[in-house]
């Protein structure tokens, strides 16, 4: 997925640069050769070969497919001096023997053997498999034995270089301050001691050549530019630069004798680059930064690959915070350098955590303030009135200063939000001028990049916290795939529900209540924030608003919800739920002979960490969401100046929150009896009997949740503010109950899906469960009770998001405008849609018509379920049933 030829051809310019520099610095040398240009070129080649070697760590070379081997040979023919290090294996000759591993080195001059492979120039036997970690670090470490020279530059496969930059190599290497070596042996007693530490790393800039390829590519490029220039420049000046990245230059002798250039412990060293910087920093080396040298780099362009990279960086930072290097640095540095280190590295991620925590706390504050504003009599405000003026009307509450405080807070947050774009603006201003910087910022805002920035902040926060609580950091291949390909709604939904969409949905309910109860225009900013947390993955999805693509995608979403119950399917809702639940419960341990090395074998998180994050914090959130509801219900619905005389609001909200669970328990008991008693017989006629029973049970849970919502509507006398506040409390309580059931009642998950299929099909024998078959039905009952509640939530939430997105499809040419926003391409130059055969077009049209009727029927039904009770409810039911006579 990354173009290695671009990297090789770019960095081979060092050879050309060395030859050019030699000719310029030694013009008289050409006269010695006279007309013998060939001898001159041969001597220049030998000189360049002594000065520069390009080594590619290509660990999979021995296992290349024929097409990949052909590509490698093309590289060798184009660049015969290119060296490739790879891992070779020799299978054991004896039944109980071990595989032997070798590190091999080849180049374009090595002869070919009878298999068409290059004969290695060097073949070093290794003590075992060198791939111990996530792959990238091991790839560097096994190839490092073949490097020669004093200085080392480690680069990624997504980089490029240019001849004009390669000509600066002499100046860059001069930054290591080794141009005037001492003639005295460093081991002699007379060797002069210097107070200056040796230079270990010289950092360099990066030019992101993938900028201007749409809003996401430009945002990613802007982040890299500000981090690689402004941030590194300042950090280097005040002694806080730790980052060894690419294309930084390393003092190879210093680094290889002090911990190496790359750490490779699986999980802990996910961000392997920075550990070399920390090693150099803690062992006396200096780290410098150069402004005059830069390499090209291609960043991610697609929403998914950018967020994968963000997740990798966030989880890697969680591991760094737990590392001993951070402990050493954090406890030994003086205050000034410690603060530099903090704000340059962990402080950025901790700041993101504080930002999202502040948003959540502000939402709760808005909830409390709006509850008071909706219930209490607010005093009239007169700015010219004296301080001792009586409050009007009598018995009112002076809440105006609180609302003014809310307005000031939102305005201050808005100013800070704009300040976050200042580094990119200043960087662009210093390099390209005022108009170019203004134009770039304008393109970002018109392309809704603030939506993306809010979402990225939440992903950073979630990644760091998840890793600190549950661990499980692992390498995520970002892929640099095609940014123009459309990602299915179900994939985006399953990927981002936990990190962001659920958080946004909970805050959306709070914002709805606050806007209905006491509207102020300043809340628009937080509406923007909440909407960003929910719809950002879909807004930045190419061709999201193409009508046929949208409806075909809806079909895939319905299939994703329903499949996986008769036959195991990796891309299904049940697989998503099980993998999410396994973060808490863990997996059953594999047998020693299984040889598996998956994440399921990793130890589960500690009970204390799980209890705090999954029980105590949801309990506090549920408590804080319930208090405003009980406060509002403590006043009479008709006359707020009088206390309430009806049933207890705590009992009502508790019953309404637990009622879906009770309904699901009843439905599960019925369907379990059907599957066990009749499953073996009915499966002979119904091919997908398990999926059918599961679909009926899930429909039961959705209908039950809708009935509970309508019942709450009725119990609250059709008052929208009370209903919204009740839904906020119900969701919080239900979330807490589900977390408690998961933590306290569920044992470890099986890695296979046999228990789930056994439940729906009624066939428990032959599942490979062993003695667990006796306990699994009871455990699966609790699982299914939780899953049915979660299914109803995902079904309704997914449809509400789709309903919102479908409104934009009605706008003419919206898909063209959307593509213009994403890729900054004129309509005449936009990428053409996928080409289908006539049969496929007809099939897609039929799917779009069928599922379009289904989708918009559900849309109208949802509108009716909300609007009809509000209009007809008071006149139809209130006269028949007196709510005050009900026990809840």
N, C-alpha and C positions, 0 to 999 in steps of 0.2 A: 504493500500500500504506500510505500515511500520510495522515491526515485533515487536509487543508489548511484546511477550513472551521473546524475547531476552533481552529486556530492563529489564523486571521484574526479570528474572532469574539472570541477571548480578548484579543488584543492591541489590538483596536479599543476596548477598555475604557479605553485611555488618553484617548480623546476625551471619554468620559463623565467621567473623573476630572478632566480639565482644566476642564470646564464646572462641575463641582461645586466644585472648589477656587476658581474665580473667584467663584462665588456666595457661598461662605462667607467669602472674604477681602474681598469688596467687596459687602456687603449693601445699601449705599446705591444701587448701580448699578441695582437692580431698580426702585427708585422713579422713576427717570428715564423709564422706559418706560410706567409707569402700567398700563393694561389691555392694552397692545399686546404680548401674549405672543409673537406671531409675529416682530415686530422684534427682541425680546430673543433668541429662539432663533436667528435669522439672524446676529445679531452674535456670539453664542456659537459658532456653527458657524464663522464666519470666524476667530474667535480660536483655536479648536481646530485649524483648518486651518493657521494660521500656526505654531502651536507644534509640531504633530505631523503627520508624514506616514508612511504605511505603504506600503512598496515591496516587492512580491513579485517576485523574480527567477525568471521562468517561461520559461526559454529555449526550450522546445518549443511555446510558444503558437501559433506560426505553422503548426505541423504537427499540431495537435490533430485528433483524429477528431471526427465530429459530436457524439457523446455527451460527449466531453471539452469541446468548445466550449460545449455547452449548460450543463455544470456551471460553466464559467468565467463565463458570462453570469448564472447564478444568483448567483454571488458579487458581480458588479458591481451587480446589482439590490438585493442586500441591503446592500452597502457601496459606494455610488457614489464615495466618496472614495478607495477602494482604487486604488493605482497598480500597474501590471504592466509590468515590463521584459522584453523578449524579443528574440531574434535573428531577424532576417528575412533572407532570401536572394533574390537576383535571379540567375537563370540567365544564363550568358554568351550574348550574341547571336551571337557569331562562333564557328566550330568550335573554334578554338584559344584562345578567350578564357577568362577566369577568372570564377568566381562572385563576385559582390559581396555583402558582408555588411553589415548595418545593426543597430545597437542602437536599439530602438524603445521608446517609453513611451506607454502608454494608461491611461485610467481609466474610471470608470463614466459620465462625462459625454461621452466622445468619441462622435461620430455613427457609425452603421453604414454601411458601403459596400454595393455591390450583392451582394457575396458573403457578407454577414452578419458580416463582420469589422469590428472597431473601427478607425477611422482614427487613426493614431498622432498624438499631440500633438507628440512630437519624434522625429526619425529621423536618427540620426548614422551616417554612413558609416565603416566600420572598414577598417583597412589589410589585413585578411585574416580568416581564420577565427579567432574568439576562443577557441575550445575547443582549448586546447593541452595541458591536463593531464587530470585524472581527472573533470572536469565540474563538480564542486561549487565549486571555487575559481574557475574561469573564469566560472561563473554569477554569483558575487558581483562579480568584477572588471569584467565588462561592464556590470553594473547600477549600479556605484558612481558613475558619472558623473551619475546622475539624483538623487542624494541632496542634500538641502539641510539646513543647520543645523550646529550646533557639536558635537552628540553623536550617537552612532550605536549602535544595539543590533542585532546580527546574531543571528538566531534560526533554529532548525531547524523543519522541518515537523512534528516530533513533540512540539511544545511547546504550552503553554496559558498563559493569564494570567487574573487575577481582579481584579475592581474594587477590592477592599480593598487589594490589592498595588499597583495602579496609582495609588492615592491617595498612595503614598509616593514618587512620582517626583521631587517637588521635593527631598526629603531626599537621594535618591540622586544627583541632579545636583549637589547642594551638596557632595558628596564630591570633586568635581573642583576645589574651592577657587578658583572663578572668580566668586564672587558680588560681590566688591568689585574690579572692574577698575581699573587705573591710568589716569588721564586723559592721561598723557604718552605720546607715540608710542614704541613699542619700538625704533625706529631712531634716536631722539634720543640725544645724548650724555648728557643728564641723566636718562635712564631708570634707575630704581633696580634694581640687580642683586640677585637673591635667591639665597641658598645652597640653597634647596629646589628639587628638580627638579619639573617639572610632572607632574601626575597624568595618565597615559596611559590606564589601564584601571581600572575599578572592577568587581570581581567580585561575583557574587551567587549565592545558593543556588538549589537546585532541589528542588522537591517532586515525588517520583516517584509519580504517581497510579496507576501500574500495579502497585503493591505489593499484597499480599494476593490476588493472582490466581495462586495456586500457588507451589510452592517455588522454581522457577526465576525467576519474576517477582520474588519477594521477595528472592532472593539478588542479582539484578541491581540492584534498587532499593537494597538495603543497601550495595552497593559504591558506587553513585553518591552516596548520602547521606554516607557516611564520607569519600569523596574531595571532595565539594563543600562539606563543612562543617568537620569536624575538620582534615583535611589542609590545605585552603586557608586556614583561619583561622590555623593555626600558621605556614604558609609566609609569609603576608602580614606577620605580626608580625616575623619575623626576616629579611625582605627576600629571600625565595627563591621567591615566587610568580611563575611565568612563565605560567601557563595562561590564555590567552584562550580561553574556551569560550563556551557558551551557558548563561545569558543575560547575559553580561558586557556592560557599557557601555564604549564607546570614546570617547576624545577624538578626534573625527573629524579636526580640523585637524592635530593632532599626528601621528596615525597615517598619514593619506593623504600627508603630506609626508615621511614617513620609512619608505618601503618598502611602504606599503599595508596593507590589512587582511587580505589572504589571499595566500599563495604558491601558484603553480599549475604548477610543473614536474612533469611526469608521473613518478610513481614516488617521487622524492625527497620531495615535499611531500604524501605520502599523508595524514598528519595535518596538514592545512593550518592549523588553528586556532592551534596552539602556536607556529608560526613568527612570527605577529604578536606574540605575547607575548615571544618572544626578541628580536625587532626593537625593541620598546619598551624592554625591559630593557637591551639593549646600547647604545641610543642616548639614554640619560639619562632615560627616563621612569620614573615610579613606578607600581607596580601595587598597588591596595588591594583590600580585601575587605569586603563588608557582610553582616551577619548578619540584618538586619531586613527584607530584601527577598528574595523568592523567586518563581520562575516554576514552573509545572507542566511536567512532562515525562513522556512515556511511554517506557519502556524495552522491550527485547526480552523476549518471554515464552517463545519456543520454544528448544529445545536447539540446533538448527541455526543460528538467527539470532544467538543469544548467542555461539556459538563462532565464527561468521563475523566478528562484531564484535571478538572477542578476537584473532582472526588478523590483522584489519586493524590493530588497535592494536599488536600485536607486530611485524609487518613494518614498520609506520610507525616504531616505535622503532628498529628496525635501521637504517632510512634516516637517522633523526635522529642516531644515533651516528656516521654517516659525514659529516654535514653540516659546513659551515664555521662555522655558528653555534655548534655544540657545541665546536668547536675553540677559537673565540674565548673563549667562556664558561669552558671548562675550563682555559685557560692564563692568563687575566687576573684571575680572581676571587681575593680573599684566601681563606685556608683556611676560615674559618667560613662564609662565603657559598658557597664551593665545595661544602662538605659538605652544606649545605642543598639546593643545586641537585642534587647527586648523589642524595641519598636521596629527593628529591621526584620525580625524573624517571627517569633511566636506572638508578638504583640499585634501584628496584623490580623491573625486569625482570632485571637482573644477579643480584639476590637469588633470583629464581625459577630462573635457570640454576644457581646454586650449590646450591639445594635439590635439584633433580633430579639433579645430578651427585653430591651427597652420598648420595642414595638409591642411585645406581648403584654408587658406591664401597663403600657399606655392604653391598650385595648381594655384591660380590666378596669383601669381608672375611668375610661369613657363609659363602661358598662355601669359602674356605680353612679357616676354623675348623671347619666341619662335616666337611670332609674329614679333618682331624686327629682330630676326635672319633669318626668312624666307623671309624678304622683303628687309632689308638694306644690303649694301655691307660691309662685315666685314673685318677689317684690318688684314694683316698678322702679326703674333706674333713671335718676335724673343727675347728670354730671354737675349741674350748677347748684344742687341742693347742699345746704350746710351739713357738716358731719353729724350734728345732733338732731337732724330732721327725722320725724317719725316715719316708720316703714309703712308703705301703702301697697296693698290693702292690709287691714289689721290681721295679725296672725300669720303673715307671710314669712317666707324664708329668703334671706338675701343670698341667692346663689349666683348673682351676676358676676361678682369677683372670681368665682370658680370658673365660670364659662370664659371670662376674659383670660384667665390663666391658661385654659386649654388653647385659646386662639394664639397666645404668645408662644406657647410650647410648639405648636404646629409650625408657626412662622420661623422659629429658630431652627427646627429640624429641616425645614425647607431650605434655609440658608446653608446649613451644613451639607445638605444633599448636593447643592450646586458647587460647594467647595471641593467635593470629591472629584469633580471634573477639572479642577484647576491644574493638577500636574500635567495632564495630557495637553491642556491648552497652552501652558507655559513651554512645554517641550516643543510643541509645534510652532509656537511663536518665535522661539530662539533659533529654530532651524529653517523655517520656511516663511516666516513673516506673519503679520497680523491678519491679512485677508484669508490666507490659506488656513490658519488656525480657526478663524471664525467660521469658514465654510465647512471645515471638518466637523466642528462641534454642531453646526446647524444640521448637517446630514445625520449625525448621531441622534439628535432629538427628534427630527422628523421621521426617522426610522424606528422610533420607540426603543432606543437602546436603554433608557432608564428602566424599562420593564425587565430587560435582560439583566441589568446590574443588580436589581433587587433580588431576582431569582438566584443569581450566582452567590450573593451574600448568604442567602438561606442555605444553599447547597454547601458552602464552606462551613457554616455553622453546624449543620447536621453531620457532615463528614467527620469533623474534629470530635464532636461530642459522642457520636456513635463509636468511634474508634477508642476513645478514652473509657467508655463504659463496656463495650462488647469486644473490642479488639477486632481481629480478622482483617487487618490491612493486607491488601494483595495488589499485585500489579494489574492494571487495567490497560489493555491495549487500545489506545485511542483510535488507531487505524488510519486517520486522515482520509476517510472514505469520501464518496461523492457528496458534496453539500447540497446538491440539487435533488437528491432522491427523497421521496416522501416516506416518512416513518408512520406506520399504522398507529391509530389512536390508542389501541389497547397496549401497544409497546410503551408509548409515552406515559400512559396512565399508570401502568404497573411500575414503571421506573421511578416516577416522581410523586406517587401518592404519599408514601412515607416521609420523604424529605421535605415536601412542600405543600402538596395539594390539600392534604388533611388539615394542616395548620391554617392555610388560607381559607378553607371552608368554615372552620370554627370561628375565625375572625370575621368572616363575611356575615355570619349570623349576628355577631355583636355589632357590626357596622350597620346592618339593616335595622336592628333595634334602635341604635343611637340616632340614625337618620330619621326614623319615624317618630321617635319620642321627642327629640329636641334637635332640630336641624340647624346647623351652622355651615356656611360655605367652606370653612376651613377643613371640614372633614373630607373634602374632595381628594386631598393629598393621600389620606389613609385609604380611601376607596381605591386610588391608583395602586397603592402598595398591596392591598389585599387581592385585587384583581390580578396583579402581576404574579403573585404566588400561585394562583390557580391556572391561569390561561397562558402563561409565557411559553411552555413547551409547544403549545398548539399554534400560537401566533407566529412563532419562528419556524414552523414546519412548512416546507415548500408545498405548493399546490393544496394548501389546507382548505381553500375556499372554492375549489373546483366542484361543481354540484355532483357530478357522477362519481368522482373520487371520494367525495364526502359520504355518499350513500353506500358505496361499496365498502368503505372503511367502517361504516356503521354495522354492516353485515359481519365483518370480521370481529368487531367488538362483541356482538351478540354471540358469535361462535366461541370467542375467547372466554366469555362468561360461562358457557354451558359445557364445554368439552372437558375431557380428562376424568370422567367419572365411570365410564365403561372400559376405556383403554387409556393408559398413561400417555399424557401429552405434555411436553415441556413448556410449550407456549399456551398455558391455560390459566384461568383464574385460580383454580385450586392449587396448582404448582406455585403460583406467586404467593398465595396465602401461607402455604406450608413452609416455604423458604423464609418468609418474613417471620413466622412464628418460631422457626428453628434458631433465630438469633437469641431468643430467650431460653428455649428449652434445650437447645443443643441436639445433636444427632446421637443415635446409638453408636457405640464404639465398634469399629470394624474388627473382625478377627485378625490376628497377627498374620495369617497366611494370605489375606486378601491383597496385600500390597498396595492398597489404595493410598493416595496422597492428596485427597481432596480436602476442601475446607471443612467438610463434615467431621474430619478427624481432629480438628483443632479443639482445644478445651473450651468449655462454655465459660461465660463470664462469671465472676464471683457473685454469690447470692446477695452480699451487701450492696454491691453496685447495682444489681438488677432491682433489688428491693427499693432503693432510693429513687432510681430513674423511672421504674415501671409501676410503683405502688404509691410511694409517698408524694411525689410530685403530681401525678394525676389526682390523688386525693385532695391536695391543696387546691388544685385548679377547680375540681368539682365543688369544693367548699366555697371558693370565691365566686363561682358562677351561680351557686344556689342562694347565697345571701341576698343579692339584689331581688331575686324572685320572691323570697319570703318577705322582704321589706315592702315591695309593691303590694303583695297580697295581704299585708297587715292593715291596709286601709280599705274602707268600703268601696266597692266598685262604682256605686252611683254617687256617693258623697264622700270625696277623699278626706274631708275634715273629720269623719267619724271612723272609729276602729272597725275592722272586719268582724263579722259575726258568723261567717261560714265555716266550713271544715278547715282543718289545718293544711296550710300550703305545703308543709314538709311531707305530709302523708300523700297529698295529691301528686307532687312531683316525683316522690319515690315510687308510687304505684305506676305512674305513667312511664317512668324510666325502666322499670323492671318488667312491665307488661309484655314488651316484645320478646324478652327472654322466656317468659312463661308460655306465650303463644308458640314460640319455636319448640319448647320442650314437648308440648302437646302434639304438635305436628310431627316431631321426630319420633315420638312413641308410636304414632299411627303408621307412619311410613316405614319404620323399622320392622313393625309387625308384618306389614305387607311384603317387604323384601325378604324377610326370613321365612315366612310361611308360604309365600307363593312365588318367590323369586326363581326357584329351580324349574317350576312349571311354566311360568309366564315367559321366561327367557327363551323358551323354545319357539314362541310365536313373535315376541318382541326382540328384535336383534340387539337393540341398545336399551335393554331394560334398566340398567343402572343409570344411564343418562336420563331416561324418562322419569324415574323416581326422584332423582336429584333435581330435575327441572320442576317437578310438582312441588317438592319441598321448598325450593328456593322461591317459587311463585307464592307459596303460602307465607313465607317470611316477608316478602315485599308487600303483599296485601295486608298482612298484620301490622306492619309499620305504618302504612297509609291510614289504616283504621284508627290506630293510636293517635296519629296526627289530627285526624278529623275529630276524634273524641276530645282531644285537648282544645281544639277550636270551639267545640260546643261548651265545654266546662268553663272556658274563659269568656263566655258571653260574646264570642265573635270579635273580641277586641284584639287587633293585630299586634299592638305593643305587648300585651300580656302573653299572646301566643309565641311571639318571637323570643321573649325572655324565658318562657317555659321550655322552648326547644333548645336554647343555649344551655339551660340547666340539665335538661334530659340527656343531651349529647355528652356533657361532661360526666354525669353520673354513670351513664352506660359505659363510657370509655373506661372509667375507673373500675367498674365491676368486671368488665372483660379482661382488663390487665390483671386483676387479682386472680380470676379463674385461671388465666394462662400461667401465672407465676407459681401459684400454690397447688393447682390441681393437675397439671399436665407433666408427664414424664418426658423423656427424650423422644425425639422423632425417629422413626425408621427412615432410612434413606430411600427405600422404595415406596411406592404408593399403594401397597397391597391393602392396608387397613382401610383407606378411603374407598377403594373399589369393593372391598368385602362388605362394607356397610351398606352401600347402595344396591349391590347385586344380591346380597343375602348369602353369598358363597364364601364362607370363612375357611373352608378346608382347602388344602393345596396352595396356600398363600406363602408358605415358607416362614410362618411366624413362630413355629415351635410352641413352647409353653406360653409364649406371649398371647396366643390366641384366646386364652382364658381371661386375660385382663384387658385386651385391646377393645372389646365392645364397650366396656364402661368408659375407658379413656376416650374412645372415639365419640361416645355420646356427648361428652363435654366439648370435644373439638367441634362437633357438628353444631352444637348450640351456639358456640362462638362464631363459627363460620357462617351460619344462616343469618345472624345479626349483621356480620360484616358484609355478606352478600347483598342484603337489602340496602345497606348504606352505599356500597359501591355501585349498585344498579341505579339508585336514585341520583347519586352525585354524578356519575358518569353521564346520565341522561340530561341532567341540568346543565352540565358543561356543553354537551352537544347542542342542546336547545339554544343556549346563548350564542354558540358559534354559528348555528344555522341562520340566525338573523342577518348576519353579514353576507350570506350567500345571496340574499334577495337584492343586494346592491349591484347594479350593472357594472360589468368590467372589474369587479372586486378582485378576481384572481390575478388579472394583469397588474393592477395597482399593488397588490400584495407582493408579487414577484419583483416589481420595480423597487419596493421598499426593502426587500431582502437582499437582492443582488445588484441593485443600482444599474440595471440594464434597461435601455430603452425598449419599448414594446416591439420595435422592429428587430431587435437583436436578442430577444429573450429566447431561452432554451425551449425547443419545441416539446410538445407533450409526447408521452410514450406512444409508439406506433403499435396498433393492435390489428390483428387480422379481422376480416369481416365477421367471422363467426364469434370471435372474442368480443367485438363491439356489440353485436346483438345480445350476447350473453350478459355483458355488463349493463346494457340498457334494461334488460329484463330484471336483473338484480336491483338496479336503481329504482325502477318503478315499484317492484314488490316491497322492498324495504323502505322506500320513500313513503308509501301509503302507511306502512306500519309505524314509521318514525313520526310522521305528522299526526297520525291518529293518537299516538301516545302524548304528543305535544299538546294537542287540544284537550286530551283527558287530564293532563297535569294542570293545565290552566283552569279547567272546570273544577277540579278538586280544591283549588284555592279560591277561585272567584265565586263559584256557586254558593258555598256555605256562607261566605261573607255577605252575599246579597240576599239569599233566600233563607238562610239559617234562622235569623231572629224571628221571622214571620211564621216559619213552619214548626220548629221544635220548641221554641221557648214557651209557647202557649200550652204545649202538651206535657212538657217535663219541667219541673222547677229544679234548677241546678242546686239551689241551697238545700234542698231536701236530700240530695245525694250524699253518701258517706265521704266522698272525696271531692 
